[in-house]
Amino acid sequence: MRDAGREPGPGRSVARASAVGALVLYGLVTGTVAVGAGAASALLVPGPEARLVVWPAVSALVAVAAGLWWGLTPAGRRSRVLGRLLDHAPDEERR
C-alpha cells in the first residue's frame, strides 16, 4: 500500500472516467437491445399470459448474457472488440 496517501495522476483519472463511460454506454445499449428482443419475441407468442412471461424472460436472458460478457472478458479484449464496433461508425459521427 505504498500509494495509499497519494493522489491519482491525471492519466489514471482519465482512464477511470473513460472506463466508466464505456460501461454506462454498454449498459444503455445492451439494456435497450434486451428489452427490444424481449418485446419482439413476445409478439411471436400467442396469448397475453404467455407474453407476460416471455418478454421479461428473454429480456433477462439477454441482459444476463451481456453482463456476463462484460464481467468475464478481460478489459484489453473488451476494449478491442468495442473499439472495432465503434470504428464502423459513419465519418460524420466521429467528428
BELGIGI-V663248 format. One line per field, one symbol per residue. ss: DSSP state (2 for helix, 1 for strand, 0 for the rest). psi: psi as a letter, one per 30 degrees, with the letter a starting at -180 (. if undefined). Layout:
ss = ???
psi = ???
This chain:
ss = 00000000022222222222222222222222222222222220000222222222222222222222222200222222222222200022220
psi = hegefkkkleeeeeeeeeeeeeeeeeeeeeeeeeeeeeeeefffkkkeeeefeeeeeeeeeeeeeeeeeeefkkeeeeeeeeeeeffgkleeff.
